[in-house]
Amino acid sequence: MIFRTIAGAGAGLWLTLACALAADAPAQSTRSAAEIMDILMWNREPVGGPFALTDQAGQARTDKDFRGRLMLVYFGFTFCPDVCPTDLQAIGQAIDKLGHDGEEVQPIFITVDPERDTAAHLADYVPLFHPRLIGLTGSAEAIRKVADAYKVYYARVPLKDAGDYTVDHTAYIYLMDRDGNYLGFFPPGTSAERMVEIIKPRLAQPGH
């Protein structure tokens, strides 16, 4: 699998963080973050699939809208304090570093906090990272369905302030081919340069 090398570079640290995250989070998922990483790293189960969500402009979007382009898919939430902004910034930088070829890659941000991340809120958020970044939201059921398809762990965690909460979640960057099939993942904190290094060969294979 093409990402065993890049995953291995960050797997040790991320696996430690993921196990800690899963241990502290409420049991709202049947799989731990460590189990999910095993699935993604060794392609033990299908990853990805069809989705029907709403973008930041309020337009209905499905996975079929992006056929013919590679997809960089990231799950997170706009109130995420550090991991999500860092990874989204790296995704935007990778698209820019690809130059004209970047038009062949569609960056997508799917919220795991649809209650707060409305289309209007995403419209203010996603342009901060790249003008071509598409933010997607939907009903709680629709988000859960696509998250399960991509093997994403997330769980709402109440905070001390009454009514406030955060969301624990895995933070992988998924690379999908031009037909929407899973190619592999980048661990959290992957640099833009490393993404470009892996993506470029795939852009030279239009049939894959």
N, C-alpha and C positions, 0 to 999 in steps of 0.2 A: 504494500500500500504506500502511496507516495508520501504520506505524512508521518511515517514512523520515525524518521530522522528528526523532523522539527518537533514532533510531539515529545520525543525522548529528551530533547534538550531542556524542555520545561516541565516534563512530566513529574519528576521527583518533587519539586516544589509545589506544583499545582495539586498533585495527589495528596500531599500533606494538608494543604489548605482546604481541599475539597472534603476530606474526611472530617476535618474540624467543623466545617460548615454544616455537613450533614448531621454531625453529632449534636450540634447546638440548635438546629432548626426543628420545627414541629414536624411530626410524622405525617406529612400530607402527600408524600410520594412513596410508591411501592419500591423504589430503587434509590440507593444512595448515590451521591455524586461520584464516588469511586467506581461503582458498578457501571454508571453511565460512561465514564471515561474508558472503561474496558471495552464496552460495546463500540464506542467511536474509534478507538485506537486500532482495534483488530477486526472491525467490520463484521461483528458477530450477528448483527441484525440489520434489516433495512433502516436507513436513516433518511428523513425527509419525506415529502409527499405533497399532495394537493392542499391548497388553502384558499379560503375566501375571506378576505379582511377588508379594511377601509384605510385608505392612505391619508396623509396629512391635509389633503385638499378635500377630503370627504368623498372621494371617488372609490367605488368598489374595485378591488384588485384581487386577481387570482394568480397562482403560480404560472399559469399559461401566458400571462402578460410578458414574462421575461424569457420566454424560449428564444434560443438563438444567441443568448449572452450567458457568460458565466455569472454566478451569483455569489456574493459574499453576504452571508446571512448572520445577523447577530441578535441575540435575545438579551434584553435588559430593561431598564426603566429610567425615566428622566430624572427621578429624585435620587438616583444612585450617586453617591458622593465622589467616587474616585475610579473604580474599575471600568465602568461603562464609558465615561468621558475619555479615559486614556485609550481604550481600545477603539472607540469610534474615531478618535483623532488619528490613530494609526491607519485605520481603514481609509479615511479621507486622504491621508498623505500617500498611501499606496496607489490609490486611483490617480492622483496627480503625477506621481513618479512614473506611471505607465505611459504618460503622454497621450498621444492619439489612441493608443491601444486601450486606454482606460475606458473608452466609450463601449468597449466590448464586455465590460464588467459592471454589473448592477449591484451597488451596495444597498442592503436592506436592513432596517432596524425594526424588530418586532417587540413590542412592549409585553412585559409579563405583569404589568400593573394597569390594566385597561380602565379601572375605576377612576384613576387620576389622569392617565395618559389618553385624553380625548384627541380627536383629530386636530382640533384647534390648538391644543397644547403642543402636540407634535409639530405643528406648523411653525411654532416659535423655536422649537428645540433642534430639529434635524439640520436646518441650514447652518447652524453653528459649526458643523463638522464637515459638510461638503454640500454643494448645491445640487448634486445628483443623488444624495442619500434619500431614500424613500422610507418614511416611517409608517408602520402599520399597526392598527389597533382593531378591536372588535369586541364582541361579547366575551364574558368570562369563559363560556363554553367553547367558543371558537378559538380563543387563545390557548386554552388547555389542550384542545385537539391538535393544533399545530405544534405546540411544545412537546406533546407526547410523541408526535411523529418524528421530531428532530432529537428526541431523547434529551430534553431539557428538564433539569430539576429546578423548581422554584417553589417558594413557600412564603406566605405573608407572616410577618413577625411583629406583634404589637410592641410599641415603645412605651416608655414610662408616661409620656404626655398623653392625656386622655384622648382617645380616638385616633392617635397618630400611629403609623406603622412604617416598617421598611419591608423589603422583599429580599430574602436570600435566594440566590440563583447561581447556577453554573454559568460560566462566561466563555464559551468557546466561539470561535469565528468559523463558520461552516463555509467550505468552498463547494459549490454545486456546478455541474457541467451545463452545457448548453441545452440539454434535455431535462434539466432539473434533477439529475442523479447525483448522489453524494460522492465526492472525490476524497474528502478528508477534512481535517480541522486544524486550525491554528490555536495554540494555547493562549490564555490571557497574557498580555504583555508582549506578544510577538511584535517585532519592529516592522515598520512599513517596508524597509529594505528586504527583510526576509520574506514577507508576503509577495513582493514583486518577483523575487528570485524563484518562488514556487509557481506563481501564476503565469509568468511569461511563456514557459514551455507549453502550457495548456492553450494559450492563445494561438499558438502555431499549429494547433490540431483542431481545425474547425469542425471536423466530424465527430469530435469526442467531447 
